[in-house]
Amino acid sequence: MPHGSQVLIGLDIGTTSVKAVMLTQEGRSLASYSAAHPTRRSMPGMAEQDPATWLMHVGAALAQFARHPRARDVSGIGITSQVNTHVFCDASMAALAPALTWQDTRPGQVARDIDGRLTLAERIQALGAPIPVDASHALARMAWMAQTAPEIWAATRHVLLPKDWVIAQLTGAVASDPLSAIGLAGTDLRYAQTMLSLIPRAAEVLPPLLDPLCVTGALRDGPFRGVPIATGTMDAWAAMIGLGVANEGQAMYLSGTSEVLGLISAKRTAEPGIIVFPEWRGITLHAGPTQSGGAARDWIARMLGLDHAQLDTLAAQTRIRGDSPLFLPHLDGERAPLWTATSRAAFAGLSGADGPAELVAAVLEGVAFSARLALEAVERSGAHVAPVLRHGGGGSRSDAWCQIRANALGRPIARVAVADAGAVGALAMGAVASGSFLDLAATTRDLVPVEQVFEPDQDLASCAEARFARFRELYAATAPISAALLAQH
C-alpha cells in the first residue's frame, strides 16, 4: 500500500518517440509528454539515432512536469527504453558515434560468425535458453565496431542501452540491469563469462548489473534534484508490467514499432528462437520480439500517402477472404522466432482488382501472422497456452487491427485502457524502487484496467487458419530468393 500522497514519473525512450507520464499514486493522470525522434537510414541495413535527441526530450518532459502544481510531490522516477540499441561512449559518457538501434542489421555477418562459435548446449548452459547472437546482440555490435571503426572502439569505455545512458547523464551513475542484458546474463542474473569471453574487452565496457527495483542514483540538477531514479529495465518488461501482466500463465501482446509476444511461465523447454529471461522475483518471461509491427504500417502508409486513421478506415471496410493478397512483413529481416537478417517483405496473390484497401488489410494481417508465429513458439517455450492476451502499445489503438489480430491468433485480445504501457511500467518500477509502493504486481493491477475485449470472428478465424499455413509457405519460398538478391549488393 502507498504511504503518503505522492506523485510518480515514468519515461519510455522508444524506437520512434520518447513518451512520459506523471501520475498520482492512485493512478490519476496529471500530465503526459510525447515527441518523435528520427532514425537515420542512409544505407542498407543502417538504423541509427542521436542519443542527444533522447536526452533533449527527457529534459523537455521533466521541465514540463516541473511546472505542474503537484511537482513538489514527485517521489520517484522510472525509465525504460528500447533494446538492443547501443551507445558507444567515452569515460565522460560522451557518445562517440550515433547509437546503433535494434533495427540496424549491418553487424549481421559478424553476428553469424560469433553465433557459429557456440553450440546449442553451450548457449543453454550459459544463458538458460538457446538465445542466438544476431545482428542486434551487444557482442555483435562490439565486434562490428572494432572492424569498421577501430578508432571508436579503442576510445570506447562504456557500451550502454538508451535508458542506462540517459540515467548516467542525469545522475552520474553507470549501471544496467540483468533483464536488459539479453544474451549476456545467465539465470543467476550475472554476466555469463562464456558469452563475454567471445569478444575482447566486452567485460570492461559493459556496465555493472543492478536489480531493476534498485535506485541507480538521484537527479543531480534541475527542479527534481534529489529525486531517486530506478535502475529499471527494458521496454518489453516495462510494458508487460504496464499491461498488468505479472502472474504465472499470463500473456501479453505489445504492439509498437515491432510486435512483442510474452508469456510468464516457470517451465523451460529450450524452444529455438525464443528469448527466455532469467527468473526475476518469481517471474520467468518467455518473449518473442518480431522485427516489424508498426514499422510495416508506417511503410504502407507512406507508400499510399495515407495517415493511420485513413488506413484504419480502409481496414475496417475490407473483409479478408481466402483469396485475398498475403503479405510477408520482413521489410528489414525478421527476429523471433526466425532470426534472419536476409528475409525480405513480399506480397503474394495480388490481382488487377486489388487496390489500397486490400494492400492495407494484407499488411495488417501479415503483421498479425508474424506475431502468431512468435506466439506459438513462445507458448512452446513456456509449455503453456494462454487463453487470452493482454494487449497494448501504439498499434493496439486501432479497433480494426485488434480484430484482425484476434482472428489471426484465434483467441481473445484484451486491450488495456493505458495508452503508454512502457512508461506506466517504468513508473511502477520507480514507485517500488523509491518506496512509494511495496508490491509491483499490486501496483500494476490498480493502474491498468482492461478497456475492451476483441473476440475472434468464427468464420474469419477459420479463414485465417488456412491463410496462416500459406503465410508460412510464403516465407519458405521467398527466403532463398531474398538472400540471393541481397548477396548481389
Secondary structure, DSSP 8 states (H G I E B T S, - for coil): ---SS-EEEEEEE-SSEEEEEEEETT--EEEEEEEE---B--STT--EE-HHHHHHHHHHHHHHHHTSTTGGGEEEEEEEE-SS-BEEE-TT--BSS-EE-TT--TTHHHHHHHHTTS-HHHHHHHHSS-----TTSHHHHHHHHHHH-HHHHHH--EEE-HHHHHHHHHHS---B-TTTSTTTB-TTSSB-HHHHTTSTTHHHHS--B--TTSEEEE--SSTTTT-EEE---BHHHHHHHHTT--STT-EEEEESSSEEEEEE-S-----TT-EE---BTTB-EEEEE-S-SHHHHHHHHHHHT--HHHHHHHHHT----TTS-EEE--TT-B-TTT-BSS---EEES--TT--HHHHHHHHHHHHHHHHHHHHHHHHHHHT---S-EEEESGGGG-HHHHHHHHHHHTS-EEEES-S-HHHHHHHHHHHHHTTS-S-HHHHHHHH--EEEEE---HHHHHHHHHHHHHHHHHHHHHHHHHHHHHHT-
